[in-house]
Amino acid sequence: MKLIFLGPPGSGKGTQAKMLAKALGIAHISMGDILREAIKNGTEVGSLAKQYLSRGALVPDEVVNEIARQAIEKHKEKGFVLDGYPRTVKQGEFVNGITGIDKVIYIDVPKDEIVKRLAGRLSCRKCGAVYHAMGNPPKKAGVCDVCGSELYTRDDDREETIKARFEVYEKETEPLVKFYGAKVSKIDGLGDLARVENKIRSSL
């Protein structure tokens, strides 16, 4: 299957996309993970992406489209889950020029819940594991359970950046729901991981 996950930042789409890809035995293509790895490695793409992500803006099409094209071409025969891309109708049109999409999963979460979730999110600098100060705290404050490295708040998880990201999402990404039309399954993103996962599975 060739799937796309949509939803506002903090909706849990990344976690659910990764879980579903593993269950289906297909590739999980996370644009956010790709860009963060590029930033960590100090590549040219990473330096450019950092300028936009740190203020909650979208990385320009010419950067993400080429990254997406390479990943999609690599996995389109066996299937994939696209997570964090496309983010605009133009990017959706770009994907359609490469391959067809079977289903779009749209995880819907209210804005006030998004702010609450992201404002408490903590990430591991080394392995990328994600925690939440209230909902899923690490066993030891500030330390990753998995690898023992330092936890931090990403620049794009600071409250002022969260609000900017949500505004960008509403303006640029929500039109994708109309663009994909009947292929979209809208999933209530409130509740625990298993509950949301079951709803997604039932929609396929």
Residue frames relative to the residue before (quaternion, step in Angstrom):
aa qw qx qy qz dx dy dz
M 1.0000 0.0000 0.0000 0.0000 0.00 0.00 0.00
K 0.2218 -0.7381 0.6212 0.1416 3.54 -1.25 0.59
L 0.0053 0.8464 -0.5224 0.1032 3.53 -0.27 1.36
I 0.1746 -0.7445 0.6327 0.1223 3.54 -1.29 0.51
F 0.1934 -0.7547 0.6152 0.1205 3.57 -1.04 0.82
L 0.0649 -0.7790 0.6236 0.0074 3.55 -0.89 1.05
G 0.3365 0.7217 -0.5643 0.2178 3.55 -1.25 0.44
P 0.6036 -0.5760 0.4002 0.3792 3.58 -1.15 0.53
P 0.6370 -0.5071 0.3921 0.4282 3.60 -1.21 0.35
G 0.7851 0.2866 -0.2215 0.5023 3.58 -0.85 0.96
S 0.4811 0.6852 -0.4276 0.3408 3.60 1.27 0.07
G 0.5269 -0.6337 0.4116 0.3891 3.58 1.25 -0.33
K 0.3810 0.7631 -0.4642 0.2387 3.57 1.27 0.09
G 0.6251 0.5529 -0.3424 0.4316 3.60 1.06 -0.72
T 0.6625 0.4982 -0.2935 0.4762 3.56 0.94 -0.93
Q 0.6919 0.4748 -0.2818 0.4652 3.57 0.87 -0.96
A 0.6296 0.5353 -0.3362 0.4518 3.60 1.01 -0.79
K 0.6535 0.5129 -0.3055 0.4654 3.57 0.98 -0.89
M 0.6595 0.5115 -0.3062 0.4579 3.60 0.94 -0.90
L 0.6824 0.4891 -0.2922 0.4580 3.59 0.91 -0.91
A 0.6321 0.5349 -0.3347 0.4498 3.58 0.96 -0.85
K 0.6522 0.5096 -0.3079 0.4692 3.57 0.98 -0.86
A 0.6649 0.5165 -0.2997 0.4488 3.58 0.94 -0.91
L 0.7317 0.4178 -0.2205 0.4914 3.58 1.04 -0.83
G 0.4155 -0.7314 0.4500 0.2998 3.58 1.28 -0.24
I 0.5531 0.5771 -0.4079 0.4412 3.57 1.10 0.75
A 0.6619 -0.5417 0.3531 0.3791 3.57 -1.26 0.33
H 0.2452 -0.7143 0.6335 0.1683 3.55 -1.18 0.70
I 0.0833 -0.7990 0.5955 0.0056 3.58 -0.48 1.23
S 0.0173 -0.8153 0.5766 -0.0502 3.57 -0.24 1.31
M 0.3476 -0.7517 0.5212 0.2062 3.58 -0.44 1.20
G 0.6270 0.5494 -0.3354 0.4388 3.59 1.02 -0.78
D 0.6627 0.5001 -0.3018 0.4687 3.58 0.94 -0.91
I 0.6405 0.5308 -0.3200 0.4534 3.57 0.99 -0.87
L 0.6946 0.4726 -0.2778 0.4658 3.58 0.88 -0.95
R 0.6529 0.5100 -0.3231 0.4574 3.60 0.97 -0.80
E 0.6218 0.5239 -0.3377 0.4741 3.57 1.10 -0.69
A 0.6428 0.5196 -0.3161 0.4658 3.58 1.04 -0.81
I 0.6318 0.5189 -0.3204 0.4784 3.59 1.07 -0.79
K 0.6509 0.5304 -0.3045 0.4498 3.57 0.93 -0.96
N 0.7309 0.4256 -0.2257 0.4835 3.57 1.00 -0.87
G 0.4368 -0.7400 0.4269 0.2816 3.57 1.31 -0.03
T 0.3088 0.7649 -0.5124 0.2387 3.57 1.11 0.63
E 0.6854 -0.4655 0.3529 0.4348 3.57 -1.31 0.20
V 0.6468 0.5062 -0.3049 0.4821 3.56 0.99 -0.88
G 0.6519 0.5352 -0.3081 0.4401 3.57 0.99 -0.87
S 0.6503 0.5168 -0.3099 0.4626 3.58 0.95 -0.87
L 0.6618 0.4969 -0.2989 0.4752 3.56 1.01 -0.84
A 0.6620 0.5208 -0.3019 0.4464 3.57 0.92 -0.95
K 0.6252 0.5701 -0.3354 0.4143 3.58 0.98 -0.86
Q 0.6183 0.5660 -0.3410 0.4255 3.59 1.01 -0.79
Y 0.7172 0.4320 -0.2401 0.4913 3.58 1.06 -0.78
L 0.6868 0.5118 -0.2950 0.4235 3.59 0.82 -1.01
S 0.6378 0.5623 -0.3339 0.4069 3.60 1.00 -0.78
R 0.7512 0.3288 -0.2106 0.5321 3.61 1.19 -0.39
G 0.6085 -0.6176 0.3298 0.3736 3.58 1.26 0.36
A 0.5070 0.6509 -0.4190 0.3791 3.58 1.27 0.22
L 0.5361 -0.6033 0.4772 0.3478 3.56 -1.30 0.31
V 0.4720 -0.6364 0.5283 0.3052 3.56 -1.11 0.74
P 0.5855 -0.6341 0.3740 0.3395 3.64 -0.88 0.92
D 0.6466 -0.5637 0.3705 0.3563 3.54 -1.15 0.75
E 0.6627 0.5342 -0.3365 0.4027 3.59 0.84 -0.90
V 0.6449 0.4957 -0.3189 0.4866 3.58 1.19 -0.47
V 0.7637 0.3953 -0.2232 0.4590 3.58 0.60 -1.12
N 0.5977 0.5794 -0.3770 0.4061 3.62 1.02 -0.62
E 0.6793 0.4830 -0.3006 0.4636 3.57 0.91 -0.85
I 0.6137 0.5284 -0.3403 0.4778 3.59 1.06 -0.75
A 0.6745 0.4983 -0.2882 0.4623 3.57 0.91 -0.99
R 0.6363 0.5457 -0.3382 0.4277 3.59 0.90 -0.88
Q 0.6669 0.5065 -0.3020 0.4556 3.57 0.90 -0.93
A 0.6783 0.4908 -0.2895 0.4639 3.58 0.94 -0.90
I 0.6684 0.5031 -0.3035 0.4561 3.59 0.92 -0.91
E 0.6422 0.5267 -0.3224 0.4541 3.59 0.92 -0.89
K 0.6562 0.5342 -0.2998 0.4406 3.56 1.04 -0.83
H 0.8196 0.2881 -0.1053 0.4839 3.58 0.96 -0.89
K 0.4724 0.7338 -0.4296 0.2318 3.63 1.17 -0.21
E 0.6061 0.5611 -0.3736 0.4222 3.62 1.13 -0.42
K 0.7633 0.3622 -0.1926 0.4990 3.59 0.95 -0.89
G 0.5757 -0.5970 0.3756 0.4136 3.59 1.24 -0.35
F 0.0274 -0.8032 0.5945 -0.0270 3.54 -1.23 0.50
V 0.2611 -0.6845 0.6415 0.2274 3.50 -1.43 0.15
L 0.2131 -0.7736 0.5880 0.1019 3.58 -0.67 1.15
D 0.0325 -0.8109 0.5817 -0.0553 3.56 -0.70 1.15
G 0.8184 0.1738 -0.1512 0.5264 3.59 -0.65 1.12
Y 0.7459 0.1654 -0.1321 0.6315 3.56 1.33 0.25
P 0.5212 -0.2100 -0.8235 0.0788 1.60 -1.84 1.71
R 0.3059 -0.7505 0.5604 0.1704 3.54 -1.28 0.50
T 0.7556 0.2349 -0.1605 0.5900 3.58 1.27 -0.17
V 0.6528 -0.5037 0.3844 0.4152 3.57 -1.25 0.33
K 0.6259 0.5409 -0.3432 0.4447 3.59 0.99 -0.77
Q 0.6534 0.4915 -0.3096 0.4854 3.57 1.03 -0.78
G 0.6107 0.5462 -0.3403 0.4614 3.58 1.10 -0.69
E 0.6423 0.5111 -0.3099 0.4798 3.56 1.03 -0.80
F 0.6163 0.5466 -0.3349 0.4574 3.56 1.09 -0.75
V 0.6421 0.5156 -0.3150 0.4718 3.59 0.98 -0.87
N 0.6529 0.5298 -0.3142 0.4407 3.58 0.92 -0.90
G 0.6327 0.5353 -0.3230 0.4568 3.57 1.19 -0.55
I 0.6818 0.4608 -0.2747 0.4974 3.58 1.28 -0.34
T 0.7926 -0.1438 0.1515 0.5729 3.57 0.90 -0.99
G 0.5254 -0.6071 0.4854 0.3460 3.55 -1.26 0.32
I 0.2913 -0.7343 0.5883 0.1727 3.56 -1.26 0.49
D 0.3869 -0.7534 0.4900 0.2065 3.57 -0.84 1.00
K 0.8173 -0.0466 0.1083 0.5640 3.56 0.88 -0.96
V 0.1737 -0.7563 0.6223 0.1031 3.54 -1.20 0.69
I 0.1780 -0.7769 0.5989 0.0780 3.56 -0.74 1.11
Y 0.0904 -0.8019 0.5905 0.0146 3.57 -0.62 1.15
I 0.1548 -0.7999 0.5766 0.0612 3.58 -0.44 1.24
D 0.1698 -0.8263 0.5361 0.0307 3.53 -0.48 1.28
V 0.0968 0.7739 -0.6162 0.1096 3.57 -0.76 1.13
P 0.5001 -0.6766 0.4468 0.3041 3.66 -0.86 0.91
K 0.6554 -0.5552 0.3597 0.3646 3.56 -1.19 0.66
D 0.6715 0.5072 -0.3234 0.4328 3.63 0.84 -0.89
E 0.6340 0.5157 -0.3196 0.4796 3.57 1.12 -0.68
I 0.6115 0.5598 -0.3374 0.4460 3.58 1.07 -0.79
V 0.6647 0.5023 -0.3035 0.4623 3.58 0.86 -0.99
K 0.6540 0.5206 -0.3074 0.4548 3.58 0.96 -0.90
R 0.6711 0.5067 -0.2938 0.4545 3.57 0.95 -0.88
L 0.7480 0.4375 -0.2359 0.4398 3.56 0.70 -1.09
A 0.6187 0.5703 -0.3528 0.4093 3.57 1.02 -0.73
G 0.7491 0.3684 -0.2208 0.5043 3.60 1.14 -0.48
R 0.4651 0.7096 -0.4306 0.3077 3.58 1.28 0.08
L 0.1018 -0.7765 0.6210 0.0305 3.56 -1.05 0.87
S 0.1351 -0.8017 0.5799 0.0531 3.58 -0.97 0.86
C 0.4497 -0.6732 0.5155 0.2805 3.56 -1.16 0.62
R 0.4710 -0.6964 0.4681 0.2722 3.57 -0.85 0.96
K 0.7393 0.4454 -0.2285 0.4504 3.57 1.04 -0.75
C 0.8377 0.2100 -0.0914 0.4958 3.60 0.58 -1.14
G 0.5032 -0.6966 0.3994 0.3193 3.61 1.26 -0.14
A 0.3733 0.7262 -0.4961 0.2953 3.61 1.25 0.11
V 0.2462 -0.7884 0.5540 0.1041 3.57 -1.06 0.82
Y 0.0721 -0.7821 0.6189 0.0021 3.55 -1.01 0.94
H 0.2238 -0.7397 0.6056 0.1898 3.55 -1.32 0.02
A 0.5658 -0.6503 0.3959 0.3166 3.54 -0.85 1.04
M 0.7703 0.3164 -0.1699 0.5270 3.59 1.08 -0.75
G 0.7821 0.4007 -0.1952 0.4356 3.56 0.71 -1.07
N 0.8092 0.0288 0.0247 0.5864 3.59 1.05 -0.70
P 0.0305 0.8526 -0.5206 0.0331 3.60 0.64 1.11
P 0.5284 -0.5960 0.4789 0.3690 3.61 -1.16 0.46
K 0.6314 -0.5425 0.3840 0.3995 3.59 -1.19 0.45
K 0.7676 0.1714 -0.0929 0.6106 3.55 1.11 -0.77
A 0.5244 -0.6760 0.4160 0.3083 3.59 -0.68 1.11
G 0.8562 0.1604 -0.1364 0.4718 3.53 -0.92 1.02
V 0.7009 0.4277 -0.2542 0.5111 3.58 1.31 0.03
C 0.4656 -0.6967 0.4800 0.2597 3.59 -0.90 0.97
D 0.4656 -0.6833 0.4947 0.2677 3.60 -0.90 0.97
V 0.6795 0.5364 -0.2812 0.4140 3.57 1.06 -0.84
C 0.8541 0.0877 -0.0003 0.5127 3.58 0.69 -1.09
G 0.5134 -0.6910 0.3925 0.3240 3.59 1.27 -0.01
S 0.4973 0.6655 -0.4226 0.3621 3.57 1.28 0.20
E 0.6823 -0.5051 0.3579 0.3889 3.55 -1.33 0.23
L 0.2780 -0.7259 0.6037 0.1772 3.55 -1.13 0.76
Y 0.0229 -0.8044 0.5934 -0.0158 3.56 -1.12 0.68
T 0.4552 -0.6364 0.5371 0.3150 3.55 -1.32 0.24
R 0.4163 -0.7161 0.5021 0.2485 3.58 -0.63 1.11
D 0.6188 -0.5555 0.4041 0.3811 3.58 -1.15 0.62
D 0.7176 0.4420 -0.2555 0.4736 3.58 1.00 -0.81
D 0.6368 0.4858 -0.3468 0.4881 3.62 1.27 0.24
R 0.4596 0.6428 -0.4753 0.3869 3.60 1.21 0.32
E 0.6586 -0.5885 0.2863 0.3714 3.56 -0.96 0.93
E 0.6791 0.4857 -0.3155 0.4510 3.61 0.85 -0.89
T 0.6551 0.4978 -0.3085 0.4773 3.58 1.12 -0.71
I 0.5903 0.5776 -0.3602 0.4338 3.59 1.08 -0.73
K 0.6710 0.4984 -0.2968 0.4617 3.57 0.89 -0.96
A 0.6434 0.5120 -0.3180 0.4719 3.58 1.02 -0.80
R 0.6458 0.5232 -0.3159 0.4577 3.57 0.99 -0.85
F 0.6583 0.5083 -0.3183 0.4549 3.59 0.95 -0.83
E 0.6375 0.5247 -0.3240 0.4619 3.58 1.02 -0.80
V 0.6373 0.5082 -0.3165 0.4852 3.57 1.03 -0.83
Y 0.6339 0.5422 -0.3261 0.4448 3.57 0.97 -0.86
E 0.6772 0.5024 -0.3007 0.4456 3.57 0.81 -1.02
K 0.7027 0.4815 -0.2642 0.4523 3.56 0.95 -0.91
E 0.8128 0.3289 -0.1328 0.4621 3.57 0.80 -1.07
T 0.7772 0.4061 -0.1988 0.4375 3.58 0.88 -0.92
E 0.6164 0.5741 -0.3645 0.3970 3.61 0.94 -0.74
P 0.5944 0.5598 -0.3871 0.4283 3.67 1.02 -0.54
L 0.5474 0.6116 -0.3985 0.4093 3.60 1.21 -0.37
V 0.5730 0.5824 -0.3823 0.4315 3.59 1.12 -0.60
K 0.6691 0.4653 -0.2887 0.5025 3.59 0.99 -0.83
F 0.6159 0.5763 -0.3347 0.4201 3.58 1.03 -0.85
Y 0.7548 0.3823 -0.2125 0.4889 3.60 0.90 -0.90
G 0.2583 -0.8472 0.4489 0.1182 3.57 1.31 -0.15
A 0.8710 -0.0097 0.0372 0.4898 3.55 -0.79 -1.13
K 0.5932 0.5816 -0.3723 0.4139 3.61 1.20 -0.30
V 0.6139 0.5946 -0.3278 0.4028 3.58 1.27 -0.34
S 0.0933 -0.7380 0.6649 0.0675 3.54 -1.08 0.86
K 0.2382 -0.7860 0.5581 0.1183 3.57 -0.60 1.16
I 0.1058 -0.8151 0.5696 -0.0035 3.54 -0.67 1.19
D 0.4177 -0.6765 0.5468 0.2626 3.58 -0.94 0.90
G 0.2516 -0.8257 0.4935 0.1063 3.57 -0.50 1.22
L 0.5122 0.6278 -0.4349 0.3930 3.61 1.24 0.12
G 0.6411 0.5009 -0.3871 0.4337 3.57 -1.07 0.70
D 0.6742 -0.5086 0.3426 0.4116 3.56 -1.30 0.09
L 0.7297 -0.4575 0.2960 0.4131 3.56 -1.32 0.37
A 0.6756 0.5127 -0.3039 0.4341 3.59 0.85 -0.97
R 0.6430 0.5304 -0.3215 0.4494 3.57 0.99 -0.86
V 0.6775 0.4750 -0.2880 0.4821 3.58 0.91 -0.92
E 0.6293 0.5448 -0.3303 0.4451 3.57 0.99 -0.85
N 0.6550 0.5192 -0.3114 0.4521 3.59 0.93 -0.87
K 0.6339 0.5213 -0.3268 0.4685 3.58 1.04 -0.77
I 0.6459 0.5161 -0.3196 0.4629 3.57 0.99 -0.84
R 0.6509 0.5209 -0.3134 0.4548 3.58 0.89 -0.96
S 0.6710 0.5157 -0.2957 0.4431 3.58 0.94 -0.90
S 0.6623 0.5310 -0.3015 0.4343 3.58 1.16 -0.60
L 0.6022 0.5987 -0.3538 0.3922 3.60 1.21 -0.40
